[in-house]
Amino acid sequence: MKKQSNTSKKETPLTWETFEDFILTEGLARYKKALEEVDEYTYLKLYPNLLEFIKPKIKRVEGIENSGSPVQVKVIREEVEPQNTKR
């Protein structure tokens, strides 16, 4: 089997920049069209993946991984005296 070249005289060479351009233009339009044509179940199954792609999950741990010390959680409650309801 003969290996085909990824480029020709008329085609733009495939780079990360050209791939990104495709994803954000033609690819996005095609994805949007496909989402509009799927049933509700499929849409709801695919939608979270799209959200995670756009807004990746953020790790909520800050600076604990390298410290090695246990995490201490302190809960401070302000005591409020009951108001006198007698007049």
Secondary structure, DSSP 8 states (H G I E B T S, - for coil): -----S--SSS----HHHHHHHIIIIIHHHHHHHHHHS-HHHHHHHHHHHHHHHS-------S-TTT-S------------------
